[in-house]
Amino acid sequence: MKKIVFLGNPNVGKSALINAMSNSKIKVGNWPGVTVEKLEANFTYRNEELSFVDLPGTYNFTNDHEAKITTDVLLKAEYDLIVNVVDATNLERNLNITLLARELQKPMILLLNFDDDVEKNGLLIDIVKLQKYLQMPIYKTSATKKTGLNQVLDYIVNTDFNKLKTSIDYNIYYDNDIDITVANIIEVLKEDEIAIPSYGIKFLAYRLFEKEPHYTAIINEITLAKINRIINNSSISLQESSSSQLHIKRYEQIEKVLKHIIDKKGVSRYRLTHKIDRVVLNKYLGLPILLLFTIYFLSLVFNVSSPFIDWIDGFVNVFLNHHIANIIQGAPDWFQAMILDGLLAGVGGVLVFAPLMYFIYLLMGIMEESGVMARIAFLLDRLMRMLGLNGKSFISMIIGFGCTVPAIISTRTLESEKSRKVTAIMLNFVSCGARLPVYALFGAAFFSRSLGLVVASLYILGLFIAIIAALIMKAFKIYDNDEIPESFTIELPPYRIPEARILFKNVNNRLKGFFKRVMTIIMVVLFAIWALGYFPNGKTDESYLVRATNFVQPIFAPTGFGQSQAAIAALPTAIVAKEAVVGTIQTLSSVDIAEDIDPNHFTIQGQFLGLLDAFKNGVINIIPSHVTSLFTADTSDVDDNTLNAASQIFSGEDAQLKAYSYMVFILLLTPCAVAMATVRKEFGNKFLIQTIIITLIVPYVVSTIVFQVGHFLLYS
């Protein structure tokens, strides 16, 4: 089997090309030891077994998060060929990684992707001259139109890479001073008989010239001193470090080559992009425009997914529940409860995330492939720098307003572990859509005349606590043991319309990968909560959960809601799913709540019609209506019986303050079990424990402050 690694900057179409060449044989997983997504395709072409590996996009060979994976694979792994994919409409930026990879002296080819965009922009690229300079095969490709793909595959299967590896001797010319200095470093390495790593002596010499710590650490002090003397005694300008010199010369070479290989014929390659960017990247207009666009787009996702979520909820909890209950009728009560309230409810609790996750992944894909995501990150970078983060972190926070789960997954785009962890902590305090039913219930019960203001205050408070948490982590240098880039590098690609076929295939792969990763732990947690609420005798108000509630009630006295057994008992279920608070209050209240279910819901025909209605309503919701639905607590689904049950939970002249303190606690409490399972998969058990501790302490402290200060100001 021939192993091929795909290298390139972010958003150059590597995944799309692999998808197209392998006929979607791509698999989604994680790189060993880390949680960065790994895309790999194993397939057969003309009786030759091929393995294509999509390396994380990078601009350099560094040790920062995703770039470290790419660096480690290229330097240490066994592979036959490097396929360097570049955006042919932006060669000036893309060829830097190409020259770096050429220093490895490994078999390599270059794919000029988006060739159709090159033609549209009126550019002419002289491939013959570029091949002569880079000394490797070059192909024009387009994943959307599937052009050039067979030529690439034919080259791969027809080439003897073992023979090719022994004949590569690519001479890179930067300038006389650098070339002479690097040549002298190579001589010292040979004279001192330094063990040469698998990536070769030339690559090592260039990295030692740049004084990169990862490479200088493997050289003994005597040899390293000789190398430093060579660099210090060279004619290289002292105004710049040797690393900067090499970086500058690399781009000088690229500019020089591009002048001879690209014919623009007076046509601007980014006519439309430049026109749009004059507006959206404007100093004053850019940020409001892009934020409004993103928030509206996100609200659209939730409006479209909502009918499908409701249908899945009804299918599992009404249709399946009804028929399974009939099948197991006569079995012991505990067994029926375990199947219906444990297993089935647990499966339903996970499956309802499927439409939301699907459309969120679709949203992320559209924004990434179209070039919008990069511009949002660019505009918000300065603001997020004050928190020790960069602009990409705010994108995760925007997604967090809808759902914490995809927001945590989106932190994979951040460059360092520190940025990812700080952002993940902040996301716990951003109010997700699942909290809205709780706001709606207690808001309608205690704040009917000012519900909108109360909900808005909770969103603002959540953001405020998230910012405070980030500032504290920055001040005390928490997670500073993880490297963080000093500068923020991001590509601003031309605007493109994403290719639908490739986009949907990537979304499907990611959705399957997500549920495969989290399903097991979710089921364990949900079963545990069910067991605590059922045993020892099947009566919820006498269960171990309620007994534990009686024990911890005094602890919650400072928060104001400690005297309410139902409120405390609902907290563990809130950790499973925030919506479960409403159901728990219904169960524990003395109010008899009758369900009026249409008999058609129990039939296959009724479910089919319901699914058709979901599609119809989803399409209708695509039509622009309003963006406030993302932040609005809808009370229309709160029936009078449930409302009456909630209104009895808190009493006294300070009942409203107790209710608000409780909503603050729910706002800041540990996110749902699915989110915690995602945190565990992304960051490991240690960080999960830290997250749980933080999200138990912070809501207790903040709700106590809210109640005590409010009580002092309003009732003393």
N, C-alpha and C positions, 0 to 999 in steps of 0.2 A: 504494500500500500504506500502510495506517495502522499506525504503530508505537506500541505501548502498553507502558509500563514499569510493572512491579508493585513497589510499595514497601511496606515494613512491618518490624516487629521480627522477630527470629528466631522460628521455630516458630509462625507465625500461619497457615500453610497456603497460602502463595503458590504453591508448586510444585504442590500438589494441585489447586488451582483451575485453574491453567494446563493441567495434564494433563487435567482433566475437560472444560474448555471447548474444548480443541483436539483432543480424542479421541486423546490420546497422540502428537501430532505433535512432541513435544519433542525437541530435540537437545542433546547434552552436549558442551561444549568448554571452552576456557579464555579468559578475558578477555585482550585484546591486552596483551602485556608482563608479565602476571602469571599465576599458576597457580591462581587461585581459579576454582572450577567455574562455568561459564556455562551456564545453562539457557535455551533459546530455542525458541519454537514458531512456525512459519510455516504458515498454513492459510487456507482460504477459508470464509467464512460468508455465505450469501445473496449470492453473487457479489461479495463484497468481500474483497480480500486483506488479511489481518491478520498482524502480527508481534508476538508477546508476548515480552517480555524479563523474566526473573526476576532482579531486582537482589538482591545479597547482603543478608541481614537486618542491620539496624542500629538503634541507639537514638538516633543523632545524626548530624549532618553533620560528619564529622571527616576527618583524613588518615591514619587508622590502618588499614592493611591492607584488609580487605574493605569497611569503611565508606568508604574513599577511593574505591573503585570506584563505589559508589552515589552519593557526592557528585559525582564527576566527570561521571557520566552525567546526573544531574539538572541540573547547572549548565551543562554544555558541549554535550551531545549534542542532536541533533534528534529530537524525538518529538512525538506528537500529544496524548497523554493520560497522566496519572499515575493508576494504579489503586492506591489506598492500602488494603491489606488489614489489618484489625485483628481481634484476638481479642475477640469481643463479650462474652466472660465476664470480660474484664479491661481495660475501656476506660480506667481511670485511668492505667495504664502506657502503653497503646498510642496514646492520642490526643496524646501529646507530639510524636511524629514527624509526626502529622497537622497540627498547628499550625505546625510548622517548614516543612512542605511548602507550606502555604497562603501563606506569606510569599513564595513564588516567583511568585505571581500567574499560575499556569499552569492549563490545563484539568485538572480533577481530580474523581474520584468516590471514594466511600468504600464498602468492602464490609465489612459486619458478618459475619465468618465464624464458623463453629461455632454457627450459629443454633439447631441442634438441641440443643446443650448449654445454650444460654440457656433454652430451654423446659424442659429437664429440671431445671434449677436453680431454676425458678419465678420467673425474672426477666421483667420487662416493660420494653421499651425504647421510648420515644416517639420514633419516627423523624422525625415532622413537626417537633418542637421542635429535634432535633439538626440537621436539614437547615437550619432557619432560622438557627441559630447559625453553622454552618460554611459556609453559602451554597454548597452543592454537592449533587448527587444522592447518595442513599444507598440501598444495596440489602442485604437480608438474604440470605446465601448459606450453603450447606453443600456442601463438595466430596464428602463421603461419600454424602449423599442426593441430590446434584445438584439442589438447589433454588436458585432465583434466578439460575441461570447464563444462561438464554436472555434474561432481562430485561436483564442486563448486556451481552450480545452485541448485542441489538437497539439499545440506547442507543449503543453504539460505532459501529455501521454507519449509524445514522440521523442522527448528529450531524455538523455541519460545524464541525470544530475550528478551521480557519483563521479562520472568522468569530467563533467563540467567544473566541479568544485576544485579539481586539481589544476585547472588552467586559468583561473581568474586572477588577474593582477591589475586592478583598476587604479590608475594613477590620478590622484586628486591634486589639482593645482590651486592654491589659494594666493600666495605671493612668495617671493624668494625668501624673505626672512622667516616666515612661518614654515615653509617647506624644508629649509635648511635646519631649522631648530628641531622639527619633528624627526628628520633623518638622523640628527645627532642623538636624540632620545632613543631611537631604535638601536643605534650602535651601542649605547650604554647598556640597554637591556640585554643585548646579545653578549657583550663582553662580561657582564656580571652573571650570565647564565640564569637569568630570571625565568622561572617556569611560565610559559606563555599560555594564557587561558584559551579556551576553545574559540573565542571570538577573534583571535588573531592579534599579532603584534602591532599592526598599523592602527587598529582601533584603540588598543591600549595606549599607544603613544599619543594619539590625539587627546584622549581623556586625561592623561598625565600632563599634557601641555595645558589643558584647561584647569588643572589642579582640582579635579572633582574628587571629593573625599572618599566616595565609594571605591574608587580605583587606586588612589594613593595609599589607602589602608592596606592593600595587598602587597605593597612594595616595601622592602626593608629600608631602614633609615639611611644606610650608607648610599645605596643606589638612589634613593629619593633626594638626598642632598646633592648628588652629582647632577641629577635632572634639573633641580631648582637652580643650580649654578649655570647650567646651559641656558635656561630661560632668562635668567637675570643678566647674563652676559651677551645675549643676542641683541640684534638691532631693532627689536620690536619696540614700538612707541610706548613710553612709560605712562602716557596719559590714560590708557585703557588696560584693564587686566587682560591676561592672555586668553581667558575665556571670551571676553567681549570682542577681542581682536578676531578670533576665529569666527564668531557669530557674524560680525560685520563683513568679513571677507567672504563668508558663505553667501550672504545676500548680494554682495557686489558681483560675485560670479553668476548668480541667478539672473540679476538684472542685465548683465552683459550678454548672457545667452539668449534671454527673451527678446532682446532688441533684434537679434538675427533670425529668430524662428517664428515670430508672430507678426503677421501683417494685419493691421486693424482697418486699413482702407478708410480711415477717417470716421469709423463707426464706434460709438461708445459701447463698451461691452455691458455696461450696467445702466442703460438709459432709464428703464422703468424703476430699477432698484434705487438709483440716485434720486429720482423724483420723489419716490415714497419716503426715502430716508430724510430728505430735507424737511419733511413734516414730522414724522414719527420720532426722529432723533433730535428735533428742535429742543433747545435748552429749556423752553418754557412749556411748549405744547406736548412734547414727546411723552413725558411720564404720565400725565392725565389720560392721553389718548390710549396708550398701550395698556394701562391698568384697567380702564373702563372696558376696553376690548376683551381683556383676559377675564375679568369678572363676569362680563356678559356671556362669554363663551362657556365659562364654567357653569353659570346658572342654566344655560341652555342644555348642557350635559345632564344636569340633575332633573330638569323638566322632561327631557326625552326619556331618561332611564326610569323615572318614577312609575309610569304605567306598567313597565315590565317587572319592577320590584314588587308592586302590588299583586300582579298576576302570580308570580312565583310564591309569594307569601300565601295567597289563597290556595294555590295548587297543593302546597305541602301541608299547610295547617288546616285546610278544610277538606279538599278532595281526598288526598292520601290519608289524612287522619281519620276521616269517616270510614273509608273502606278497610284500612288496616285494623281499625277498632272492631269492625264487624268480623274480620277474619280471626282475631285473637280473643274474641268474646268467649268467656268461660275460663280463660287462663287466670292464674292468681293475680290479684289486684296489683301487687308490686311489679309483676312482669309486664302487665298492660301499661302501667305508669312509666316503666323504664323504656319501653318501646316507643310510646306516644310522646311522653313529656321529656324523655331523655334523648333517645336516638333520633327520632323523627324531628323533634324540635331543634336538636343540635344541627342536623343536616340542613334544615330550613334556615337556621340562623346564619349558616355559612353561604348557602346558595343565593340568598337575597342580595349578597354583595356582587354576584356575577354581572348583572346589567350595569351597575355603577362602575365596577372595575373595568368592564369592557369599554364603556364610553370614555372613562378617564384615560385609559391607555390610548384610545383612539384620539382623544384631544391632545395628549402629549405627543403622539406621533405626528399629527398634523402641524402642531406648533413647532416641533423640532425640524421636520422636513421642509416646512415653508420658509423658515428663517426668522419667524416671529420670536421664538424662545430666546435666541441669542441676543436679540435687541432688548428684550425685557431685562435680561440679566445685565446687559451693558448699562442700561439707564439706571438700574437700581443698585449698581455696584457701590457708588459713593455712599449712599445711605446705609447699606449693610456693613460697610467697612467700619463704621462707628461701633458695631457690635462684634467686630473681629471676624466677620464673615464676608462673602461676596454676593453679587447680585443673584446668583443662581439659588441661593437659600430662600429668597423671597418667593420664588416660583413655587417651591415646596409649601410655603406657608399659605399661598393663595389656594393651592390644591387642598390644603388642610381644612379650609373653611367648608369644603364639601365632605371629605372623608380622610381620616388620619392614615388609613392603610396605604393608599397609593401615594400619599404625601411622603410617608417614610421611605417607600420604595424609590421615589423620585430623588432622594438624597444621594443616590448612586452617581448622579451627574456631578457631584461636588468633588473637588480635586484632592482634598485631604480628609483623613479620618477625623481630625479635630472639627472641621467644618461640618461633617456629616453628623457627628455626635451632638454638637451644640445645637444644630438645627433640629435634630430628632427630639431633644429635650424641649425645645421651644414649641414643637408641634403638639405636645401633650396639652398645652394650655390654649391652643387655637380652637375655638368652638366649632366642632364639626356638625354636619347636618343631623346626625343621630341624636343630638341633645335637644333638638327643637321640639319633639313630642313632650319632653319634660317641661320645657319652657311654656309650651302651649297649655299643658294641664294646670300647672301651678299659677301661671300668668292669668289664665281665665278664671281660676278659683279665687285669686286674691288681688289681682291687678287688672280687672276687666277694663277699666277706663284708661289705663296707661300701659297697656301690654307692649305696644311698639317701643316705647321709651325704655321699658324694663329690659326687653330683649336686646336692644341696641347697647344698653349699658353693660350687659354681660359680654357681648362681643368685644367692646372696647376694653373691658377689664381683662379679658383673656389675652388680648394683644399686649396690654400693659405688663401683665405678669410675665409673658414670654420675653419681652424686651428686658425686664428687670433680671430675669434668669440669665439671659445672654450676657448682660453687663457684669453680673456677679461672676460668671464663669470666665469672662475676659479679665476682670480685675484680679482674681485669685489664680489665674493661669491654669484653670482646670482643663485637662486633656492636652496641655501644652507639650506633653511627652510625645504626642503624635505630630509629625511634621505638617506644616501648613505653608503653602506657597506664599512668597513675599509679594508677588505680582499676580494680577488676574489677566490671563490670556484667553481670548475667545474670538472665534471666527465670526465675521458678519457676512454670511454667504448671500448670494443674490436670492431674491424671492422666487420661489418655485411652487408650482402646484404639485402636491404629493401624488405619486402613482398609486391609485386606489387598490389594485390587486396586491401589490407588495405590502402596502400599509395594513390591509386587513389580515394578511397572513402573519405578519409580525405580531399584531394584536392577539390573534388566536394562540400563537405560540406562548406569548407572555402570560396570557390568562390561564392556560393549562399549567404552566410552570408555577404560577402563584398558588393555585389551589392544591397542587401536588405537595408543595412545601408546607402549607399551614394546616391542612385538613386534620392530621393526626393530633396535634397539640390542642386544636380547637375542640375536638370531640372529647378529649380527656377532661378539659376544663369544664365543658358544659355538663358532662356526666357527673362531675364532682359537685357542681352547684345543684343539679337536680337531686342528687342523693341527699345532700344536706337539707334540702327543702322538703323531702318526702319522708325520710325515716325519722323516728322509729315506727310510727303507726299510720303513715299516709296522710296525716292531717297537717296542713301547712302551719297553722297557728300553734301546733305543738311540736314542730320539727326541731332538729338540731340547730337549724338556721335561726329560728326564733329564740331558742334557748341561749344561743351565743349572743343574740341581740340583747336579751335581758342583762347579760353579764357586762356588755360593753357600753350600755346606755349612759352610765355616769360619766364615762370618758368624753362623751359628746355634749355634756351639759354646757360648757362655755360657748359652743357654737349656736345655742338657742334652740336647736331641734332635737336635743337629746332625750326629751320626754316622750317623743313620738316613736312608738315601737315600729309602726309601719314604715316610717321614714328611714330608720336605722336598718331594718330588715331588707329594705330595697337596695341598700348600698352594695352588697356583694353581687347582686344580680346586675347592678349598673356597671360593674366591672366586666361582666360577660357581654352585655349590650345595653347601651344607655336607654333604648326604648323599653327594656324589660322593667324599668322602674314603674311605668304605668301599669303593666300587668301585675306586678307584685302588690301594688297598692290596691288594685281591684280584688286580688285574692285575699289579702289580709283585712280588708275593710268588712264591716258588718252589712254593707249594702249588697243586696242581691241583684246581680247584673245579668239580665237575660239577653241571649244572642238571637237575633232574627236573621237567619241565613236563607237565602233563596235556594229552594230545592234543586234548581238547575246547576248550582255549583257542585253538586255531587255526581253529575253525569259527565261522560267524556265529551259529549256534544257541547255542554255548557262550558267546559274548560277550553275547548277549541274556539268557541265564540269569544270567550274571555281573552284568549291570546290574540285573536284578530282585533278585538277592541284595543288591546295594548299597543299593537302595531299602529292602528289608526290614530290613537291618542298621542303616541310617540311622534308620528309624522306631523300631527297638528301642532304639537308643542315646539316643533322646529321653527314655526312662524314666530318672528320676534313679538314678544308680548311685554315682558317686564323682567328686570334683573333682581327685583326685591325678593323674589321667592327663595333665593338662597339664604336670606337673612330674616325671613318672616316666619313667625310661629303661627301656623294655621290651626285655628280652634274648631273648624267645621267638623273634624272627625272626633272631637271630644264629646261623647254622649253625656246626657244629664246625670245619669247614675254615676259614671266615673268622676264627673265634676263634683258631685255631691260627696263622693268618697274622699276626694282630695281636700275638699274644704273642711272636712272634719279632722284632718291630721293635725293641724295647728290651731290653737285657740288662745284666747286672751287678747288684751289690747295691743300686744306686740305681735300678733299672728302674721301680719304682712312682713315684718322684719324677719321673723323665723323662716317664712317661706322664701324670702329673698336670700337669706343666708344658706338655705338648703340648695337653692339653684346655683349659687356660687360654688358650693361644694361639688355639685354634679359637674359644673363647668370645668373645674380644675382636677377632678378625680381621674385616676388611672383610666386611660382609654379602654376601649372594648378588648375582649379576649383575642379577636382577630388581629387587632393592632399590636397587641403584646406578642403574639406569635410571630408577627412580621418583624418586630424589634429583635426578638431572639434570633431569627434566621439571618437578619442583616448584621447584627452586632455581637451576638453571643450572649451567654447566660449572665456573665458579670455585668454587662451594661443593662441587661433586662432587670436584674435585681436593683441596680442603681436607679433606674427609671421608676420602678414600682415604689421604692422608698421615697423618692422625691415627690411623686404624684400622690402619695398618701400624706406626707407632711405638709406640703404647700396648701392643699385645699383646707386642711384642718386649721392651719395658722391664719389663712386669709379669711375664711368664713368666721372664725372667732373674732378677728379684728373688725369685720363688717358688723357682726351682731353687737359686740361690746361697745364699739364707738357709736353705732346707730342708736343703741339703747340709751347711752349716756346723753346723746344730743336730743333725742326725741321724747324720752320718757323719764328723765331724771328731774 
